[in-house]
Amino acid sequence: MIPLGLTYSISTRVSNELGAGQPQAAKLATRVVMYMALSEGLVISLTMTLLYVQR
């Protein structure tokens, strides 16, 4: 559910920034969400790997 929330939030944020005529802010917001998604994926992958190894 987290990726879905990130998708909705970045869509709204980028639309607002572009509507306000601030393409650099939209680009920054996109990068922030990409890093958040990558870090979330890394945390979940590490958690699943560690739990699998412990069995």
ChimeraX attribute file (.defattr): number of C-alpha atoms within 10 A of each C-alpha:
attribute: neighborCount
match mode: 1-to-1
recipient: residues
	/A:1	5
	/A:2	8
	/A:3	13
	/A:4	8
	/A:5	10
	/A:6	15
	/A:7	13
	/A:8	10
	/A:9	14
	/A:10	18
	/A:11	14
	/A:12	11
	/A:13	16
	/A:14	19
	/A:15	14
	/A:16	15
	/A:17	16
	/A:18	14
	/A:19	11
	/A:20	11
	/A:21	11
	/A:22	12
	/A:23	15
	/A:24	11
	/A:25	16
	/A:26	21
	/A:27	13
	/A:28	12
	/A:29	17
	/A:30	16
	/A:31	13
	/A:32	13
	/A:33	16
	/A:34	14
	/A:35	11
	/A:36	14
	/A:37	16
	/A:38	12
	/A:39	12
	/A:40	14
	/A:41	13
	/A:42	12
	/A:43	12
	/A:44	12
	/A:45	12
	/A:46	12
	/A:47	11
	/A:48	11
	/A:49	11
	/A:50	11
	/A:51	10
	/A:52	9
	/A:53	7
	/A:54	6
	/A:55	5
